[in-house]
Amino acid sequence: MGVLEDLADKLAADTIEQGAKLGAEDDLIRAVAKKLGISSPTMEETFMTSVRVRLAERRARQFLEKQVAQGFLEKDTGPKLMDDGH
């Protein structure tokens, strides 16, 4: 990745982590994005892309772990999908 992507991704990771600790993940993400947008709309868009990718990966990983824990494969019926609540 380039400098822009590296910085935005690191900031996204840190923002998600701190937001989770504070119990205000969405609010903190919006506040950081707004602050970025004032000085660099390009950085804001790259930050938000990193946030979306990281949150999507987290949801998919949780889904995967749940599927494995609940026994994704049923004998003779093939794969079954557990509802992940989304």
ROVONU-815935 format. One record per residue: residue in three letters; residue number from 0; x, y negated, z of N, C-alpha, C in turn. Coordinates in nm, 3 decimals. Atoms other than C-alpha are relative to their C-alpha. Layout:
<vomi res="Ala" n="NUM" n_px="X" n_py="Y" n_pz="Z" ca_px="X" ca_py="Y" ca_pz="Z" c_px="X" c_py="Y" c_pz="Z"/>
...
***
This chain:
<vomi res="Met" n="0" n_px="0.084" n_py="0.119" n_pz="0.000" ca_px="0.000" ca_py="0.000" ca_pz="0.000" c_px="0.088" c_py="-0.125" c_pz="0.000"/>
<vomi res="Gly" n="1" n_px="-0.070" n_py="0.127" n_pz="-0.003" ca_px="0.100" ca_py="-0.362" ca_pz="-0.039" c_px="-0.016" c_py="-0.068" c_pz="0.135"/>
<vomi res="Val" n="2" n_px="0.002" n_py="0.074" n_pz="-0.127" ca_px="0.144" ca_py="-0.618" ca_pz="0.234" c_px="-0.144" c_py="-0.032" c_pz="0.042"/>
<vomi res="Leu" n="3" n_px="0.139" n_py="0.035" n_pz="-0.032" ca_px="-0.220" ca_py="-0.732" ca_pz="0.217" c_px="-0.076" c_py="0.120" c_pz="0.056"/>
<vomi res="Glu" n="4" n_px="0.071" n_py="-0.120" n_pz="-0.044" ca_px="-0.358" ca_py="-0.380" ca_pz="0.247" c_px="0.053" c_py="0.051" c_pz="0.132"/>
<vomi res="Asp" n="5" n_px="-0.061" n_py="-0.046" n_pz="-0.125" ca_px="-0.112" ca_py="-0.285" ca_pz="0.521" c_px="-0.047" c_py="-0.084" c_pz="0.119"/>
<vomi res="Leu" n="6" n_px="0.041" n_py="0.090" n_pz="-0.108" ca_px="-0.196" ca_py="-0.590" ca_pz="0.732" c_px="-0.149" c_py="0.016" c_pz="0.031"/>
<vomi res="Ala" n="7" n_px="0.145" n_py="-0.013" n_pz="-0.019" ca_px="-0.571" ca_py="-0.557" ca_pz="0.678" c_px="-0.036" c_py="0.133" c_pz="0.065"/>
<vomi res="Asp" n="8" n_px="0.030" n_py="-0.131" n_pz="-0.057" ca_px="-0.569" ca_py="-0.186" ca_pz="0.759" c_px="0.041" c_py="0.008" c_pz="0.146"/>
<vomi res="Lys" n="9" n_px="-0.045" n_py="0.001" n_pz="-0.139" ca_px="-0.368" ca_py="-0.234" ca_pz="1.078" c_px="-0.097" c_py="-0.082" c_pz="0.086"/>
<vomi res="Leu" n="10" n_px="0.095" n_py="0.084" n_pz="-0.072" ca_px="-0.600" ca_py="-0.516" ca_pz="1.185" c_px="-0.134" c_py="0.072" c_pz="0.016"/>
<vomi res="Ala" n="11" n_px="0.125" n_py="-0.076" n_pz="-0.008" ca_px="-0.903" ca_py="-0.298" ca_pz="1.106" c_px="0.009" c_py="0.108" c_pz="0.107"/>
<vomi res="Ala" n="12" n_px="-0.019" n_py="-0.107" n_pz="-0.100" ca_px="-0.766" ca_py="-0.009" ca_pz="1.313" c_px="-0.001" c_py="-0.058" c_pz="0.141"/>
<vomi res="Asp" n="13" n_px="-0.007" n_py="0.062" n_pz="-0.133" ca_px="-0.688" ca_py="-0.237" ca_pz="1.606" c_px="-0.136" c_py="-0.056" c_pz="0.043"/>
<vomi res="Thr" n="14" n_px="0.131" n_py="0.058" n_pz="-0.030" ca_px="-1.026" ca_py="-0.412" ca_pz="1.585" c_px="-0.101" c_py="0.109" c_pz="0.038"/>
<vomi res="Ile" n="15" n_px="0.090" n_py="-0.112" n_pz="-0.031" ca_px="-1.218" ca_py="-0.083" ca_pz="1.580" c_px="0.033" c_py="0.056" c_pz="0.137"/>
<vomi res="Glu" n="16" n_px="-0.042" n_py="-0.056" n_pz="-0.130" ca_px="-1.016" ca_py="0.049" ca_pz="1.874" c_px="-0.040" c_py="-0.091" c_pz="0.115"/>
<vomi res="Gln" n="17" n_px="0.032" n_py="0.093" n_pz="-0.108" ca_px="-1.058" ca_py="-0.264" ca_pz="2.086" c_px="-0.151" c_py="-0.020" c_pz="0.013"/>
<vomi res="Gly" n="18" n_px="0.146" n_py="0.013" n_pz="-0.004" ca_px="-1.425" ca_py="-0.300" ca_pz="1.991" c_px="-0.065" c_py="0.117" c_pz="0.070"/>
<vomi res="Ala" n="19" n_px="0.053" n_py="-0.119" n_pz="-0.067" ca_px="-1.490" ca_py="0.056" ca_pz="2.104" c_px="0.024" c_py="-0.008" c_pz="0.150"/>
<vomi res="Lys" n="20" n_px="-0.031" n_py="0.013" n_pz="-0.143" ca_px="-1.317" ca_py="-0.011" ca_pz="2.436" c_px="-0.092" c_py="-0.101" c_pz="0.068"/>
<vomi res="Leu" n="21" n_px="0.085" n_py="0.105" n_pz="-0.055" ca_px="-1.528" ca_py="-0.323" ca_pz="2.486" c_px="-0.149" c_py="0.033" c_pz="-0.009"/>
<vomi res="Gly" n="22" n_px="0.141" n_py="-0.033" n_pz="0.022" ca_px="-1.851" ca_py="-0.155" ca_pz="2.378" c_px="-0.068" c_py="-0.099" c_pz="-0.092"/>
<vomi res="Ala" n="23" n_px="0.053" n_py="0.101" n_pz="0.090" ca_px="-1.894" ca_py="-0.421" ca_pz="2.113" c_px="0.068" c_py="0.009" c_pz="-0.137"/>
<vomi res="Glu" n="24" n_px="-0.073" n_py="-0.022" n_pz="0.124" ca_px="-1.743" ca_py="-0.268" ca_pz="1.801" c_px="-0.051" c_py="-0.085" c_pz="-0.116"/>
<vomi res="Asp" n="25" n_px="0.056" n_py="0.074" n_pz="0.112" ca_px="-1.981" ca_py="-0.421" ca_pz="1.546" c_px="0.019" c_py="-0.151" c_pz="0.015"/>
<vomi res="Asp" n="26" n_px="-0.014" n_py="0.144" n_pz="-0.024" ca_px="-1.972" ca_py="-0.766" ca_pz="1.704" c_px="0.143" c_py="-0.047" c_pz="-0.019"/>
<vomi res="Leu" n="27" n_px="-0.141" n_py="0.039" n_pz="0.014" ca_px="-1.593" ca_py="-0.775" ca_pz="1.721" c_px="0.043" c_py="0.007" c_pz="-0.145"/>
<vomi res="Ile" n="28" n_px="-0.034" n_py="-0.010" n_pz="0.143" ca_px="-1.560" ca_py="-0.657" ca_pz="1.360" c_px="-0.053" c_py="-0.121" c_pz="-0.074"/>
<vomi res="Arg" n="29" n_px="0.058" n_py="0.117" n_pz="0.067" ca_px="-1.796" ca_py="-0.932" ca_pz="1.244" c_px="0.075" c_py="-0.129" c_pz="0.035"/>
<vomi res="Ala" n="30" n_px="-0.070" n_py="0.121" n_pz="-0.042" ca_px="-1.613" ca_py="-1.197" ca_pz="1.447" c_px="0.138" c_py="-0.010" c_pz="-0.065"/>
<vomi res="Val" n="31" n_px="-0.133" n_py="0.001" n_pz="0.063" ca_px="-1.271" ca_py="-1.097" ca_pz="1.314" c_px="-0.014" c_py="-0.026" c_pz="-0.150"/>
<vomi res="Ala" n="32" n_px="0.022" n_py="0.021" n_pz="0.143" ca_px="-1.404" ca_py="-1.081" ca_pz="0.957" c_px="-0.033" c_py="-0.146" c_pz="-0.029"/>
<vomi res="Lys" n="33" n_px="0.036" n_py="0.142" n_pz="0.019" ca_px="-1.557" ca_py="-1.428" ca_pz="0.992" c_px="0.123" c_py="-0.089" c_pz="0.012"/>
<vomi res="Lys" n="34" n_px="-0.122" n_py="0.080" n_pz="-0.021" ca_px="-1.231" ca_py="-1.571" ca_pz="1.125" c_px="0.094" c_py="0.015" c_pz="-0.120"/>
<vomi res="Leu" n="35" n_px="-0.084" n_py="-0.022" n_pz="0.117" ca_px="-1.038" ca_py="-1.412" ca_pz="0.838" c_px="-0.054" c_py="-0.073" c_pz="-0.122"/>
<vomi res="Gly" n="36" n_px="0.062" n_py="0.062" n_pz="0.117" ca_px="-1.285" ca_py="-1.542" ca_pz="0.581" c_px="0.021" c_py="-0.149" c_pz="-0.009"/>
<vomi res="Ile" n="37" n_px="-0.025" n_py="0.145" n_pz="-0.001" ca_px="-1.220" ca_py="-1.901" ca_pz="0.686" c_px="0.130" c_py="-0.033" c_pz="-0.070"/>
<vomi res="Ser" n="38" n_px="-0.131" n_py="0.031" n_pz="0.057" ca_px="-0.856" ca_py="-1.885" ca_pz="0.585" c_px="0.036" c_py="0.084" c_pz="-0.121"/>
<vomi res="Ser" n="39" n_px="-0.034" n_py="-0.086" n_pz="0.112" ca_px="-0.843" ca_py="-1.595" ca_pz="0.339" c_px="-0.114" c_py="0.097" c_pz="-0.032"/>
<vomi res="Pro" n="40" n_px="0.108" n_py="-0.090" n_pz="0.040" ca_px="-1.152" ca_py="-1.447" ca_pz="0.175" c_px="0.051" c_py="0.135" c_pz="-0.053"/>
<vomi res="Thr" n="41" n_px="-0.059" n_py="-0.125" n_pz="0.051" ca_px="-0.927" ca_py="-1.190" ca_pz="0.006" c_px="0.036" c_py="0.093" c_pz="0.114"/>
<vomi res="Met" n="42" n_px="-0.036" n_py="-0.079" n_pz="-0.118" ca_px="-0.794" ca_py="-1.074" ca_pz="0.342" c_px="-0.126" c_py="0.052" c_pz="0.069"/>
<vomi res="Glu" n="43" n_px="0.126" n_py="-0.042" n_pz="-0.061" ca_px="-1.150" ca_py="-1.063" ca_pz="0.479" c_px="-0.058" c_py="0.121" c_pz="-0.073"/>
<vomi res="Glu" n="44" n_px="0.054" n_py="-0.111" n_pz="0.078" ca_px="-1.266" ca_py="-0.836" ca_pz="0.196" c_px="0.083" c_py="0.126" c_pz="0.017"/>
<vomi res="Thr" n="45" n_px="-0.088" n_py="-0.116" n_pz="-0.017" ca_px="-0.964" ca_py="-0.609" ca_pz="0.232" c_px="-0.016" c_py="0.059" c_pz="0.140"/>
<vomi res="Phe" n="46" n_px="0.025" n_py="-0.043" n_pz="-0.138" ca_px="-1.017" ca_py="-0.593" ca_pz="0.610" c_px="-0.130" c_py="0.079" c_pz="0.009"/>
<vomi res="Met" n="47" n_px="0.130" n_py="-0.067" n_pz="-0.006" ca_px="-1.384" ca_py="-0.502" ca_pz="0.567" c_px="0.002" c_py="0.133" c_pz="-0.075"/>
<vomi res="Thr" n="48" n_px="-0.015" n_py="-0.127" n_pz="0.071" ca_px="-1.294" ca_py="-0.234" ca_pz="0.312" c_px="0.067" c_py="0.102" c_pz="0.090"/>
<vomi res="Ser" n="49" n_px="-0.069" n_py="-0.091" n_pz="-0.092" ca_px="-1.052" ca_py="-0.081" ca_pz="0.562" c_px="-0.091" c_py="0.042" c_pz="0.115"/>
<vomi res="Val" n="50" n_px="0.094" n_py="-0.032" n_pz="-0.107" ca_px="-1.315" ca_py="-0.100" ca_pz="0.836" c_px="-0.100" c_py="0.105" c_pz="-0.049"/>
<vomi res="Arg" n="51" n_px="0.100" n_py="-0.094" n_pz="0.052" ca_px="-1.575" ca_py="0.075" ca_pz="0.618" c_px="0.060" c_py="0.139" c_pz="-0.024"/>
<vomi res="Val" n="52" n_px="-0.066" n_py="-0.128" n_pz="0.026" ca_px="-1.329" ca_py="0.345" ca_pz="0.512" c_px="0.030" c_py="0.073" c_pz="0.130"/>
<vomi res="Arg" n="53" n_px="-0.033" n_py="-0.062" n_pz="-0.128" ca_px="-1.213" ca_py="0.409" ca_pz="0.868" c_px="-0.125" c_py="0.051" c_pz="0.074"/>
<vomi res="Leu" n="54" n_px="0.123" n_py="-0.043" n_pz="-0.067" ca_px="-1.569" ca_py="0.424" ca_pz="1.007" c_px="-0.064" c_py="0.118" c_pz="-0.073"/>
<vomi res="Ala" n="55" n_px="0.054" n_py="-0.112" n_pz="0.077" ca_px="-1.683" ca_py="0.652" ca_pz="0.724" c_px="0.080" c_py="0.128" c_pz="0.027"/>
<vomi res="Glu" n="56" n_px="-0.084" n_py="-0.116" n_pz="-0.029" ca_px="-1.388" ca_py="0.883" ca_pz="0.787" c_px="-0.030" c_py="0.054" c_pz="0.139"/>
<vomi res="Arg" n="57" n_px="0.031" n_py="-0.043" n_pz="-0.137" ca_px="-1.469" ca_py="0.891" ca_pz="1.159" c_px="-0.132" c_py="0.077" c_pz="0.005"/>
<vomi res="Arg" n="58" n_px="0.130" n_py="-0.069" n_pz="0.003" ca_px="-1.834" ca_py="0.984" ca_pz="1.091" c_px="0.012" c_py="0.136" c_pz="-0.069"/>
<vomi res="Ala" n="59" n_px="-0.017" n_py="-0.126" n_pz="0.072" ca_px="-1.731" ca_py="1.251" ca_pz="0.840" c_px="0.077" c_py="0.101" c_pz="0.085"/>
<vomi res="Arg" n="60" n_px="-0.078" n_py="-0.089" n_pz="-0.086" ca_px="-1.475" ca_py="1.396" ca_pz="1.082" c_px="-0.087" c_py="0.055" c_pz="0.113"/>
<vomi res="Gln" n="61" n_px="0.091" n_py="-0.046" n_pz="-0.106" ca_px="-1.736" ca_py="1.411" ca_pz="1.361" c_px="-0.098" c_py="0.103" c_pz="-0.055"/>
<vomi res="Phe" n="62" n_px="0.090" n_py="-0.094" n_pz="0.066" ca_px="-1.974" ca_py="1.583" ca_pz="1.121" c_px="0.070" c_py="0.133" c_pz="-0.024"/>
<vomi res="Leu" n="63" n_px="-0.078" n_py="-0.121" n_pz="0.025" ca_px="-1.704" ca_py="1.832" ca_pz="1.020" c_px="0.021" c_py="0.079" c_pz="0.128"/>
<vomi res="Glu" n="64" n_px="-0.023" n_py="-0.067" n_pz="-0.127" ca_px="-1.619" ca_py="1.910" ca_pz="1.381" c_px="-0.127" c_py="0.066" c_pz="0.053"/>
<vomi res="Lys" n="65" n_px="0.128" n_py="-0.056" n_pz="-0.045" ca_px="-1.987" ca_py="1.963" ca_pz="1.463" c_px="-0.037" c_py="0.123" c_pz="-0.082"/>
<vomi res="Gln" n="66" n_px="0.031" n_py="-0.113" n_pz="0.086" ca_px="-2.034" ca_py="2.191" ca_pz="1.163" c_px="0.083" c_py="0.122" c_pz="0.038"/>
<vomi res="Val" n="67" n_px="-0.089" n_py="-0.110" n_pz="-0.036" ca_px="-1.734" ca_py="2.403" ca_pz="1.259" c_px="-0.040" c_py="0.057" c_pz="0.136"/>
<vomi res="Ala" n="68" n_px="0.036" n_py="-0.044" n_pz="-0.135" ca_px="-1.837" ca_py="2.416" ca_pz="1.626" c_px="-0.130" c_py="0.080" c_pz="0.000"/>
<vomi res="Gln" n="69" n_px="0.129" n_py="-0.067" n_pz="0.002" ca_px="-2.189" ca_py="2.527" ca_pz="1.535" c_px="-0.005" c_py="0.118" c_pz="-0.097"/>
<vomi res="Gly" n="70" n_px="-0.004" n_py="-0.114" n_pz="0.092" ca_px="-2.079" ca_py="2.789" ca_pz="1.283" c_px="-0.059" c_py="-0.033" c_pz="-0.135"/>
<vomi res="Phe" n="71" n_px="0.048" n_py="0.048" n_pz="0.130" ca_px="-2.110" ca_py="2.640" ca_pz="0.936" c_px="-0.052" c_py="0.112" c_pz="-0.088"/>
<vomi res="Leu" n="72" n_px="0.042" n_py="-0.108" n_pz="0.090" ca_px="-2.141" ca_py="2.974" ca_pz="0.758" c_px="-0.089" c_py="0.100" c_pz="0.072"/>
<vomi res="Glu" n="73" n_px="0.089" n_py="-0.105" n_pz="-0.049" ca_px="-2.431" ca_py="3.209" ca_pz="0.817" c_px="0.021" c_py="0.123" c_pz="-0.087"/>
<vomi res="Lys" n="74" n_px="-0.018" n_py="-0.124" n_pz="0.074" ca_px="-2.385" ca_py="3.570" ca_pz="0.716" c_px="-0.117" c_py="0.020" c_pz="-0.097"/>
<vomi res="Asp" n="75" n_px="0.095" n_py="-0.033" n_pz="0.107" ca_px="-2.567" ca_py="3.652" ca_pz="0.387" c_px="-0.085" c_py="-0.117" c_pz="-0.048"/>
<vomi res="Thr" n="76" n_px="0.083" n_py="0.111" n_pz="0.047" ca_px="-2.728" ca_py="3.309" ca_pz="0.353" c_px="0.083" c_py="-0.116" c_pz="-0.050"/>
<vomi res="Gly" n="77" n_px="-0.086" n_py="0.106" n_pz="0.049" ca_px="-2.428" ca_py="3.097" ca_pz="0.264" c_px="0.006" c_py="-0.116" c_pz="0.098"/>
<vomi res="Pro" n="78" n_px="-0.019" n_py="0.113" n_pz="-0.090" ca_px="-2.357" ca_py="2.754" ca_pz="0.403" c_px="-0.132" c_py="-0.058" c_pz="0.049"/>
<vomi res="Lys" n="79" n_px="0.114" n_py="0.073" n_pz="-0.055" ca_px="-2.600" ca_py="2.575" ca_pz="0.628" c_px="0.052" c_py="-0.135" c_pz="0.046"/>
<vomi res="Leu" n="80" n_px="-0.039" n_py="0.134" n_pz="-0.043" ca_px="-2.589" ca_py="2.205" ca_pz="0.703" c_px="-0.078" c_py="-0.037" c_pz="0.124"/>
<vomi res="Met" n="81" n_px="0.062" n_py="0.048" n_pz="-0.123" ca_px="-2.656" ca_py="2.078" ca_pz="1.051" c_px="-0.029" c_py="-0.148" c_pz="-0.018"/>
<vomi res="Asp" n="82" n_px="0.033" n_py="0.142" n_pz="0.006" ca_px="-2.830" ca_py="1.744" ca_pz="1.075" c_px="0.094" c_py="-0.076" c_pz="0.092"/>
<vomi res="Asp" n="83" n_px="-0.093" n_py="0.080" n_pz="-0.081" ca_px="-2.580" ca_py="1.484" ca_pz="1.193" c_px="-0.065" c_py="-0.124" c_pz="0.058"/>
<vomi res="Gly" n="84" n_px="0.070" n_py="0.114" n_pz="-0.058" ca_px="-2.845" ca_py="1.231" ca_pz="1.291" c_px="0.000" c_py="-0.124" c_pz="-0.087"/>
<vomi res="His" n="85" n_px="-0.002" n_py="0.116" n_pz="0.090" ca_px="-2.785" ca_py="0.998" ca_pz="0.993" c_px="-0.080" c_py="0.029" c_pz="-0.124"/>
***
